[in-house]
Amino acid sequence: MIYYIIMVVFSPYTAIIPAVYSVNLLLKRKVKVERNYWNIGLFSLFLYSMFSGLINKSLLSFLASFGLFLYFTVCIFAQNYFTKMSRINMVLKIVTYLSVIAAIGGVIEKITFILLNRPEHRIFSSFGNPNMTGAWFANIILIIFYLQGTKKSSSETLTYNLVIILISVALLLTESTGAFIALIGGIFIYYITSRNKNKKEIIAVCTIVGILSLLFVFVQNKITKITPIGEIVISFNSRIGIWEGSTKMFFKKPILGWGLLGTFERGSNFIFSYDPSLHNKIISFLIHPHNLWLTFLVSTGVIGLGIYLYIKFNLYKDMTKLYKEKNQLFPLLAATNAMIIIQGIVDCTLYAPQLGIMFVCMGAITYNISNDKMVRKRKLIKNKDIAV
């Protein structure tokens, strides 16, 4: 398992390999396929996006739809694998420690570009894009909060504190305003849903958020001479033209959409943005409309968005069960989903293979726990198996 996690963390290209492995398991019938909302939803999205690609006569969109098939098989594998809390905790720890290596690589990357007289460079580490890198590290910070609640020794506490500092530094160096704001929202959701709240912990978290905010302001202003508020204004202004053009694309083909890569292929006919330095209208070549819901509407129309909302609605019902049961994992699952929603306003992280795999795995874990799919330890008492 560790080799596949390494492939996911260290490159968006090698992240495909574990997904292909899950296809192999499916074809050899070595995994159980349940008829649940995740499997039905992802497979339906795959079929519909493939159909959309064919109708639009787009080979690229047709081929890209198989990415959804890979998500479908990964989700099936995750449903079969994450049946024990020990496995879930083990994978979360491995992902965290491997992300430390990625964070160190990002810091080295920044130092290298400073030496090359390019201090404005935003790191992308092993994730291919600063915004996706920021989203990954933000998720890891939330995972560390959860792991701190499962620690067994004081040495683990020190280790996690050091790790969160390093990951936070890497997040700051991405200068991803969307990821940073999503993280603040995620932390807020994490701690209002946590069952083990205490004054010391709340003070510590508020201090961490405050320090991170001040550092983010300092780093961004020092390098780009732009404050986060100014960055937010620029980000939204630069996306207005994208959203307007994407809306026009949607109304042109509201049912089928343009295919998964329709924005990349046809967007230049509809989408324009404003370069704040040139004050001229320029054509933007984009992979997606920089908004989660618009991405579904443009690529697969209202049907595709409807399928996605079907998954999210049922996921919400499962998470409601976990909340009522006061499950220990619920704050993490709620916070990571909140991050996707918040960052989804200005980006679509699900197009990134590494983040997409994380999303479906978290979804599979949520489904397993809330629907009693977890294997419990058993003790033999008076010749009877009793679950404990």
RATARA-V259214 format. One record per backbone hydrogen bond with DSSP energy under -0.5 kcal/mol. CO is the residue of the C=O (numbers start at 1). NH is the residue of the N-H. E is the energy in kcal/mol with one decimal. If there is no record, write none. Layout:
CO & NH & E
CO & NH & E
//
This chain:
1 & 5 & -2.0
2 & 6 & -2.3
3 & 7 & -1.8
4 & 8 & -1.7
5 & 9 & -2.5
6 & 10 & -2.3
7 & 11 & -0.6
11 & 15 & -1.2
13 & 16 & -1.2
14 & 17 & -1.4
14 & 18 & -0.6
15 & 19 & -0.8
16 & 20 & -2.3
17 & 21 & -2.3
18 & 22 & -1.9
19 & 23 & -1.4
20 & 24 & -2.0
21 & 25 & -2.0
22 & 26 & -1.9
23 & 27 & -2.7
24 & 28 & -1.9
25 & 30 & -2.9
25 & 31 & -0.6
26 & 29 & -1.2
32 & 34 & -0.7
34 & 36 & -1.3
36 & 40 & -2.7
37 & 41 & -2.2
38 & 42 & -2.7
39 & 43 & -1.9
40 & 44 & -2.1
41 & 45 & -2.4
42 & 46 & -2.1
43 & 47 & -2.5
44 & 48 & -2.8
45 & 49 & -2.5
46 & 50 & -2.2
47 & 51 & -2.4
48 & 52 & -2.5
49 & 53 & -2.2
50 & 54 & -2.0
51 & 55 & -2.6
52 & 56 & -2.2
53 & 58 & -2.9
54 & 57 & -1.4
57 & 59 & -0.7
58 & 62 & -2.1
59 & 63 & -2.6
60 & 64 & -2.5
61 & 65 & -1.5
63 & 66 & -1.4
64 & 67 & -2.1
65 & 68 & -1.0
65 & 69 & -1.0
66 & 70 & -1.9
67 & 71 & -2.0
68 & 72 & -2.2
69 & 73 & -2.2
70 & 74 & -2.6
71 & 75 & -2.5
72 & 76 & -1.7
73 & 77 & -2.5
74 & 78 & -2.8
75 & 79 & -2.2
76 & 80 & -1.6
77 & 81 & -2.2
78 & 82 & -2.7
81 & 83 & -2.2
83 & 375 & -3.8
84 & 88 & -1.9
85 & 89 & -2.7
86 & 90 & -2.0
87 & 91 & -2.5
88 & 92 & -2.3
89 & 93 & -2.0
90 & 94 & -2.4
91 & 95 & -2.8
92 & 96 & -1.9
93 & 97 & -2.6
94 & 98 & -2.5
95 & 99 & -1.9
96 & 100 & -1.2
97 & 101 & -1.1
98 & 102 & -1.8
99 & 103 & -2.5
100 & 104 & -2.6
101 & 105 & -2.4
102 & 106 & -1.9
103 & 107 & -2.2
104 & 108 & -2.4
105 & 109 & -2.2
106 & 110 & -2.2
107 & 111 & -2.4
108 & 112 & -2.5
109 & 113 & -2.1
110 & 114 & -2.1
111 & 115 & -2.3
112 & 116 & -1.3
113 & 118 & -3.1
114 & 117 & -1.7
118 & 121 & -1.7
124 & 127 & -2.8
124 & 128 & -0.5
129 & 133 & -2.7
130 & 134 & -2.5
131 & 135 & -2.0
132 & 136 & -2.3
133 & 137 & -2.5
134 & 138 & -2.2
135 & 139 & -2.0
136 & 140 & -2.1
137 & 141 & -2.0
138 & 142 & -1.5
139 & 143 & -2.1
140 & 144 & -2.4
141 & 145 & -1.8
142 & 146 & -1.7
143 & 147 & -2.7
144 & 148 & -2.4
145 & 149 & -0.7
146 & 149 & -1.1
147 & 150 & -1.3
148 & 151 & -0.5
153 & 157 & -1.3
154 & 158 & -2.0
155 & 159 & -2.2
156 & 160 & -2.8
157 & 161 & -2.1
158 & 162 & -2.2
159 & 163 & -2.5
160 & 164 & -2.5
161 & 165 & -1.4
162 & 166 & -2.1
163 & 167 & -2.8
164 & 168 & -1.9
165 & 169 & -2.1
166 & 170 & -2.1
167 & 171 & -2.3
168 & 172 & -2.4
169 & 173 & -1.9
170 & 174 & -0.8
171 & 174 & -0.9
171 & 175 & -0.7
171 & 176 & -0.6
172 & 175 & -1.0
173 & 123 & -1.4
175 & 177 & -1.1
176 & 180 & -2.2
177 & 181 & -2.7
178 & 182 & -2.2
179 & 183 & -2.2
180 & 184 & -2.1
181 & 185 & -2.2
182 & 186 & -2.6
183 & 187 & -3.1
184 & 188 & -2.1
185 & 189 & -2.4
186 & 190 & -2.7
187 & 191 & -2.3
188 & 192 & -1.7
189 & 193 & -1.3
190 & 194 & -0.5
198 & 202 & -2.5
199 & 203 & -2.5
200 & 204 & -2.3
201 & 205 & -2.6
202 & 206 & -2.7
203 & 207 & -2.2
204 & 208 & -2.4
205 & 209 & -2.8
206 & 210 & -2.4
207 & 211 & -2.8
208 & 212 & -2.8
209 & 213 & -2.4
210 & 214 & -2.4
211 & 215 & -2.7
212 & 216 & -2.6
213 & 217 & -2.4
214 & 218 & -2.4
215 & 219 & -3.3
216 & 220 & -2.4
217 & 221 & -2.2
218 & 222 & -2.6
219 & 223 & -2.2
220 & 224 & -2.5
220 & 225 & -0.5
220 & 226 & -0.9
221 & 225 & -1.1
227 & 231 & -2.7
228 & 232 & -2.7
229 & 233 & -2.2
230 & 234 & -2.5
231 & 235 & -3.0
232 & 236 & -2.6
233 & 237 & -2.7
234 & 238 & -2.8
235 & 239 & -0.9
236 & 240 & -1.2
237 & 241 & -0.7
239 & 243 & -3.1
240 & 244 & -2.6
241 & 245 & -2.4
241 & 272 & -0.7
242 & 246 & -2.5
243 & 247 & -2.2
244 & 248 & -1.8
245 & 249 & -2.1
246 & 250 & -2.4
247 & 251 & -2.3
248 & 252 & -1.2
249 & 253 & -1.5
253 & 257 & -1.0
254 & 302 & -2.8
255 & 303 & -0.8
259 & 262 & -2.1
261 & 265 & -2.1
262 & 266 & -3.2
262 & 267 & -0.5
263 & 267 & -1.6
266 & 269 & -1.9
267 & 270 & -1.9
267 & 271 & -3.8
271 & 284 & -1.0
273 & 275 & -0.5
273 & 282 & -2.3
274 & 276 & -0.7
275 & 279 & -2.9
275 & 280 & -0.5
280 & 275 & -1.5
282 & 273 & -2.1
284 & 286 & -0.7
287 & 264 & -0.6
291 & 295 & -2.3
292 & 296 & -1.5
293 & 297 & -2.2
294 & 298 & -3.0
295 & 299 & -2.3
296 & 300 & -2.6
297 & 301 & -1.1
298 & 258 & -2.9
299 & 259 & -2.2
300 & 304 & -1.8
301 & 305 & -2.0
302 & 306 & -2.3
303 & 307 & -2.2
304 & 308 & -2.2
305 & 309 & -2.7
306 & 310 & -1.9
307 & 311 & -1.9
308 & 312 & -2.5
309 & 313 & -2.8
310 & 314 & -1.8
311 & 315 & -2.4
312 & 316 & -2.5
313 & 317 & -1.8
314 & 318 & -2.1
315 & 319 & -2.4
316 & 320 & -2.1
317 & 321 & -1.5
318 & 322 & -1.9
319 & 323 & -2.2
320 & 324 & -2.2
321 & 325 & -2.0
322 & 327 & -2.4
323 & 326 & -1.0
327 & 330 & -0.9
329 & 332 & -0.5
329 & 333 & -2.2
330 & 334 & -3.0
331 & 335 & -2.3
332 & 336 & -2.5
333 & 337 & -1.6
334 & 338 & -2.0
335 & 339 & -2.0
336 & 340 & -1.5
337 & 341 & -1.8
338 & 342 & -2.7
339 & 343 & -2.9
340 & 344 & -1.4
342 & 345 & -1.4
343 & 346 & -1.2
343 & 347 & -1.3
344 & 292 & -3.0
347 & 292 & -0.7
348 & 351 & -1.6
349 & 352 & -1.7
351 & 353 & -0.6
352 & 356 & -2.9
353 & 357 & -2.4
354 & 358 & -1.8
355 & 359 & -2.3
356 & 360 & -2.3
357 & 361 & -2.1
358 & 362 & -2.4
359 & 363 & -2.1
360 & 364 & -2.3
361 & 365 & -2.3
362 & 366 & -2.3
363 & 367 & -2.4
364 & 368 & -2.6
365 & 369 & -2.4
366 & 370 & -2.3
367 & 371 & -1.6
368 & 373 & -3.2
368 & 374 & -0.6
369 & 372 & -1.1
377 & 388 & -2.4
379 & 381 & -0.9
379 & 386 & -1.9
380 & 382 & -0.5
381 & 384 & -1.3
384 & 381 & -2.3
384 & 386 & -0.6
386 & 379 & -1.7
//
